[in-house]
Amino acid sequence: MVKAYELRGQSKEDLLKQLSEHRKELSELAVAKVTGGAASKIAKIKSVRKSIARILTVHNQQQKEGIRKASAGQKYISKDLRSKKTRAMRRALTKAERSRKTLRQQKKDIHFPKRRYAVKA
């Protein structure tokens, strides 16, 4: 069984080589299952599948990180690299947009300031 932290240090070629080995092993184990192989082989199928998933996860993360570095500093970011959030949050006004006032509102604020009252104690 492979560990994710061990995979992160490996190159793309090593990962793909390891992936093909695990896939080959999985196909052999599947054949053993059909032909009535040993229980130890059948039990190993789950760990091999998990290992394949780990290798693919690390590979995809490395690819995404490479794309992130390549697209750094560009005007537009591809959609899969943008922050997900929620649809409503993505469409919400920014702080700057929220704080803006129309010319009419600015004039109204200047000419009719909020009244302050002194309360007698």
Secondary structure, DSSP 8 states (H G I E B T S, - for coil): ---HHHHHTS-HHHHHHHHHHHHHHHHHHHHHHHTT--HHHHHHHHHHHHHHHHHHHHHHHHHHHHHHHHTTT-SS--GGGS----HHHHHS--HHHHH---HHHHHHHHHS---------
